[in-house]
Amino acid sequence: MDVPIFQNRVDLTALSEQVKKIKEEIGKVIVGQETMVELLITAILADGHVLIEGVPGVAKTLTAKLISKIISADFSRIQFTPDLMPSDVLGTSVFNLKTSEFDFRPGPIFSNIILIDEINRAPAKTQAALFEVMEERQVTVDGKTHKMKTPYIVLATQNPIEHEGTYRLPEAQLDRFLFKVMASYPSLDEEIDIINRHHHRKGLQAVAEVTAILSAHQIIQFRQFVQNVHLEDNLIKYIAQIIQETRNNSMLFLGASPRASIAILNSAKAYAMISGRDFVNPEDIKFVALPVLRHRIILSPEKEMEGVTADEVVKQIVDKVEVPR
């Protein structure tokens, strides 16, 4: 008896080749951090922003810079500092003596890919400047609305909150990030590889080794493919049950919002696609649930004092909800 050969309803050959090339290019420079790289690619295809957290020196900024170089689109970098003002980010209106009118001069937030380095170094006033542009892809200055170009991706890095000179990001700001990705320390073998690579480069810039792979047009095209990824009704219910459980969990003071449901939906579809499938399975949802939820929930004061982490609670919730068959 012949075994039927499964065939995707959407041709993902071009996408699979591009994802493989992206991983190879990043692998020229970054050792390890495979999960972080996969989540960054997923976020780009799901049209979401990413917050990368880790101690100094674990390649957070370098990885974000590599992603920006791999995509052939406009790039800008903003270093957040305690004295940074909203106008330094968004831009400002300047009086033109020739025309006797105010001309708007766009700030560095006007680009395709924005790297915000150490986002939690700036105070709440500057954080609030990002609310509109991250959610609606537009900026309103002096009553005029300025639309952003597509694609529009914010990649932000931050040091852990316990570090000196950092501010806790507002919940509304955190909720606008599709993922919060944790950059971890390398293993012993990875550390040896890092040292060896640095030694053999002899002072050459690592980023110079990476070439552009994706164009802005290709990203828009691949995002249309994501919309066509199939999702069973029982998996939609599975996502909803996970979100509901965060709202009814005694360990949590604040559960996830409906924006989190949509984030899991879009990112699971994008992750399924880069995995070579045009349908979502429960493992895709489990994979993206942690980076989607870890920054959207708030622990109860009692659990926080006990040293329980958001990651532990999210894992418990995902394990508790029955996987559809």
C-alpha positions in Angstrom: 0.0 0.0 0.0 1.4 3.4 -1.0 1.9 5.9 1.8 0.4 9.3 0.9 3.1 12.1 0.6 2.2 15.2 2.6 2.4 18.4 0.6 2.1 22.0 1.8 -0.8 24.0 0.5 1.6 27.0 0.4 5.0 26.7 -1.3 7.5 27.5 1.4 10.7 26.5 -0.5 11.8 30.1 -0.9 11.2 31.0 2.7 12.9 27.9 4.0 16.0 28.7 1.9 16.0 32.3 3.2 15.6 31.2 6.9 18.5 28.8 6.4 20.7 31.5 4.9 19.8 33.9 7.8 20.8 31.4 10.4 24.1 30.7 8.5 24.9 34.4 8.3 24.2 35.0 12.0 26.1 31.8 12.9 29.3 33.4 11.3 29.3 35.9 14.2 27.0 34.7 17.0 27.9 31.5 18.9 24.8 29.6 20.3 21.7 31.7 21.1 19.7 29.6 18.6 16.4 30.2 20.4 16.9 33.9 20.3 17.7 33.9 16.6 14.6 31.7 15.8 12.4 34.1 17.8 13.8 37.2 16.1 13.1 35.6 12.7 9.6 34.6 13.9 8.9 38.2 15.1 9.9 39.7 11.8 7.5 37.5 9.9 4.8 38.1 12.5 5.2 41.9 12.2 6.1 42.2 15.9 8.6 44.1 18.1 11.2 42.3 20.3 12.6 43.1 23.7 15.9 41.3 24.4 17.0 41.2 28.0 20.3 40.0 29.4 23.4 41.0 31.3 26.0 43.2 29.5 28.2 41.4 27.1 26.0 38.5 25.9 25.6 39.8 22.3 22.1 41.5 22.7 23.0 44.6 20.7 25.3 42.6 18.3 22.5 40.2 17.4 20.0 43.1 16.8 22.6 44.8 14.5 23.1 41.6 12.6 19.4 41.3 12.0 19.3 44.8 10.7 22.2 44.1 8.3 20.6 40.9 7.0 17.5 42.9 6.0 18.1 45.3 3.1 16.1 48.2 4.6 16.7 51.5 6.4 18.2 51.2 9.9 18.6 53.6 12.8 20.0 53.1 16.3 18.9 55.1 19.4 20.9 54.9 22.6 18.5 55.5 25.5 19.9 57.6 28.3 18.3 59.2 31.4 18.4 62.7 29.8 16.9 61.6 26.5 13.7 63.7 25.6 10.7 62.5 23.5 11.6 65.0 20.8 15.1 63.4 20.5 13.3 60.2 19.5 10.3 61.4 17.5 11.6 64.5 15.9 10.6 68.2 16.2 9.1 71.1 14.3 11.6 73.8 13.3 10.7 77.3 12.1 11.7 77.9 8.4 12.7 81.5 7.9 12.3 81.3 4.1 8.7 80.0 4.2 7.7 81.4 7.6 6.3 78.0 8.4 7.2 75.2 10.8 8.9 72.2 9.1 8.9 68.8 10.7 12.3 67.2 11.1 11.9 63.4 11.7 13.8 61.8 14.5 15.6 58.5 14.4 12.4 56.6 15.1 11.6 57.1 11.4 13.2 54.1 9.7 12.4 50.4 8.9 14.4 48.7 11.6 15.0 50.6 14.9 17.5 49.4 17.4 16.8 50.9 20.8 19.8 50.2 23.0 19.3 49.9 26.7 15.6 51.0 26.5 15.2 50.9 30.3 17.8 53.6 30.8 15.3 56.3 29.8 12.6 57.6 32.2 8.8 57.1 31.7 8.4 60.4 29.8 10.6 59.1 26.9 9.1 55.6 27.1 5.6 57.1 26.5 6.9 58.6 23.2 7.0 55.0 21.8 3.4 54.0 22.6 1.8 55.3 19.5 4.5 54.4 17.0 4.9 50.8 18.2 1.2 50.1 18.2 -0.1 52.1 15.2 3.1 52.5 13.1 2.6 56.3 13.1 3.7 59.4 15.0 1.5 62.5 15.8 3.5 65.7 16.3 1.8 69.1 16.5 -1.5 67.7 15.4 -0.1 66.1 12.2 0.2 62.3 11.7 3.2 60.8 10.1 3.0 57.2 8.9 5.9 54.8 9.1 7.3 52.8 6.2 6.7 49.0 5.9 8.3 46.9 7.4 8.6 48.6 10.7 10.3 46.7 13.5 11.6 47.8 16.9 14.4 45.7 18.4 15.1 46.9 22.0 17.7 45.7 24.4 17.7 46.1 28.2 19.7 45.1 31.2 18.0 43.2 34.0 16.0 45.6 36.3 18.3 45.0 39.2 21.1 46.8 37.4 22.0 50.3 38.5 20.6 53.2 36.6 17.6 51.3 35.1 13.9 52.1 35.1 11.1 49.6 35.1 9.2 49.7 31.8 5.5 50.6 32.0 3.1 47.6 31.5 1.6 49.4 28.5 5.1 49.6 26.9 5.9 46.0 27.6 2.6 44.9 26.1 3.6 46.4 22.8 6.5 43.9 22.4 5.5 40.7 20.7 8.3 38.8 22.5 10.6 39.2 25.4 13.7 37.2 24.7 16.2 36.2 27.3 19.9 36.3 26.2 21.7 33.7 28.4 25.3 33.1 29.2 27.1 30.7 26.8 28.1 27.2 27.7 31.8 26.3 28.3 32.2 25.0 24.7 30.5 28.1 23.3 32.7 30.4 25.4 35.8 28.6 24.0 34.4 29.0 20.4 33.8 32.7 21.1 37.3 33.3 22.3 38.8 31.3 19.4 36.8 33.3 16.8 37.8 36.6 18.3 41.5 35.5 18.4 41.5 34.5 14.7 39.7 37.6 13.5 42.7 39.7 14.5 40.8 42.9 15.1 38.5 42.6 12.1 34.8 43.7 12.6 32.5 40.7 12.9 29.5 42.5 11.5 31.4 43.0 8.2 31.2 39.3 7.5 27.4 39.4 7.2 25.6 40.2 3.9 22.0 41.3 3.2 19.6 38.4 2.5 16.0 39.7 2.8 14.5 42.7 1.1 11.6 44.8 2.4 9.5 43.4 -0.4 10.3 39.8 0.5 9.3 40.4 4.1 5.9 41.8 3.1 5.4 38.8 0.8 6.3 36.3 3.5 4.0 38.0 5.9 1.2 37.4 3.5 2.1 33.7 3.6 1.8 33.8 7.4 -1.8 34.9 7.1 -2.6 31.7 5.1 -1.1 29.3 7.6 -3.9 26.9 8.7 -5.1 26.8 12.3 -7.6 24.3 13.7 -10.5 25.6 15.8 -9.4 23.4 18.7 -6.0 25.2 18.7 -7.7 28.6 18.8 -9.6 27.3 21.9 -6.2 26.1 23.3 -4.7 29.6 23.0 -7.8 31.1 24.6 -7.6 28.6 27.5 -3.9 29.4 28.2 -4.7 33.2 28.3 -7.8 32.6 30.5 -5.7 30.6 32.9 -3.3 33.5 33.4 -6.3 35.6 34.6 -7.5 33.0 37.0 -4.2 31.9 38.5 -3.7 32.6 42.2 0.1 33.2 41.7 -0.6 36.2 39.4 -1.7 39.7 40.2 -2.3 40.6 36.5 -3.0 38.2 33.7 -2.5 38.5 30.0 -4.7 40.8 27.7 -6.4 39.8 24.4 -3.4 41.4 22.7 -1.4 38.4 24.1 -3.9 36.0 22.4 -3.3 37.6 19.1 0.4 37.6 19.7 0.4 33.8 20.3 -1.8 33.3 17.2 0.4 35.4 14.8 3.8 34.1 16.2 2.7 30.5 16.2 1.7 30.8 12.6 5.0 32.4 11.7 7.0 29.8 13.6 5.1 27.0 11.9 6.0 28.6 8.6 9.8 28.9 9.3 9.6 25.3 10.5 8.5 24.3 7.0 4.8 23.8 7.6 1.6 25.7 6.5 -0.3 24.6 9.6 0.1 25.2 13.3 0.5 22.3 15.8 0.4 22.5 19.7 4.2 22.5 19.9 4.3 25.8 18.0 1.9 27.4 20.5 3.9 26.0 23.4 7.2 27.3 21.9 6.0 30.9 21.5 3.8 31.1 24.7 6.8 31.7 27.0 8.3 34.7 25.2 4.8 36.1 24.5 3.6 35.9 28.1 6.7 36.3 30.4 6.5 40.2 30.2 2.7 40.5 30.1 2.0 39.0 33.5 2.6 40.3 37.0 3.3 38.0 39.9 1.4 38.4 43.2 3.5 40.1 45.9 3.6 36.9 47.9 5.0 34.8 45.0 7.5 37.6 44.1 8.8 37.6 47.7 9.2 33.8 47.5 11.4 34.2 44.5 9.0 32.6 42.0 9.7 33.8 38.4 7.3 34.7 35.6 8.8 31.9 33.5 8.1 29.3 36.1 4.4 30.4 36.3 4.0 30.5 32.5 5.5 27.0 32.1 3.1 25.7 34.9 0.1 27.2 33.1 1.0 25.8 29.7 1.6 22.3 31.2 -1.7 22.5 33.1 -3.9 23.3 30.1 -4.8 20.1 28.2 -3.4 19.8 24.8 -6.1 19.2 22.1 -6.0 15.9 20.3 
